[in-house]
Amino acid sequence: MTTQSKEDLTAAGADRTGTTAPAESPAPAMTHPQIVRALSGLLLGMFTAILSSTIVTNALPHIITDLGAGQSAYTWVVTATLLSMTASMPLWGKLADLFSKKLLIQVALVVYVLGSLVAGLAQNAGTLIAVRAVQGLGVGGMVGLSQIILAAMIPPRERGRYSGYLGATFATATVSGPLIGGLITDTPGLGWRWCFYIGVPFALASLAVLRRTLRLPAVRRRVRIDWAGALLVVGAVSLLLIWVTLAGESYPWASWQTLAMVGGSLLLGALFVLVELRASDPIIPPRLFRDPTITLTSIASIFVGIAMFAGTIFFSQFFQLAQGRSATVSGLMTIPMIGGMSLSTTVSGWFITRTGRWKRWLVAGGVLMSAGTALLTTMRHETPYWQIAAFMGLMGLGLGMLMQNLVLAAQNQVAARDLGVASSTVTFFRSFGGAIGVAAFGALLASRVADYTREGLADLGIPAESVTGGGIPDLAALPAPLRTVVESAYGHGVADIFLFAAPSAVVALLLMLFVKEVALRTRQ
């Protein structure tokens, strides 16, 4: 039997285990104008989701100071969203294979809107972190379902060009978030609370556009949701992230708490695998990982996520606390990285659509990302901006070639009925890596900054508590010698983060070298 015949049988509902899966009812293919109109709604949703993740980066020093919290809360305001986003992605992906994708993305948008409105009213760090987790549920649906809906509308061969639009939107939102957040924070009469309100109009606009324009095949499948698997994967991921965030600050790395949390996470993970092997309709079907491409792209996505979030989250602290820039200027200074991402994701998507070949772009992206992160380990608070900009640009070029194209490579290996779970699986692993990276890097930064500050102040004969007090320092209130010590500590501390991000980028590159390329299909 030919490869094409096998694809046709699979698309018609033939399960690889020998059973017949219910198929989606046929629907007329969407025309290019219809795709463009629906895509505009998806891009609005993607913009909103990424905006909510990055808009707080430049505002966080102000938020944490106003709420009277410290570095741990700084990290958790970001990590809470990443945690719930990551843990919920497999469930969103599975639901997309069982229910209406259009209905699901509208639900995700509504969850995001409600979470954003409540986040703007938070009066303490604990409440803000909890509501950011609710926001993350909506963001997980918006990000994951955007990839899935795009795949449902467009054949793999054409998908590269449209995936480039998603990647460019990701990059635009990433740079717009810090800029908008900085402007809002620095504008009298607004303040950081509007960083949470500002995404609501975009989400509502996306909701309205998708409601009118999105036309997908009707799903007619027996609903069998693997709730046990969903709870186990959420528990395993959450426990691991909580351990990484608190270790080294609330308790030593080598402690009974570490043993309990890591052991508990591994146990829940093992139970998850056993449940998935026995489940009739698992959240993450183990059979997908029989395909080496899906296995390798999923694992590589973990390390890409680690490297990616090191740049997008901690640059704001570097520019504000190591170089004394305002929130607005800090956002502007990240443009080289985001410009590189926008350029490379668009160009690579265009060439992939023309040729059907994608591996060369993954390898090139891995090389550039590795080079950029390695060079960023050398930056200090006195490093000229042009050098940092060049390093960020390299990193951005690499990331742009990787993010969407890793998902595209996995989508090309599965039948239409598995698009949702395959897309969400790769995106889940990228977000999981990012969440682990942010939590671990946040703990690392707090520890390194404290150490470097103590060393610098010891030379001046001043106790460290007189400067930091355990929280985010106000540089403007410090005398010049003390300010230099703190700026140097943050500059060196952020650079140390890239000492761990760079090996992650190299591991991702090595994994992608072993991926076997399969030319993109010209039909669903």
Disulfide bonds with the S-S distance in Angstrom:
none
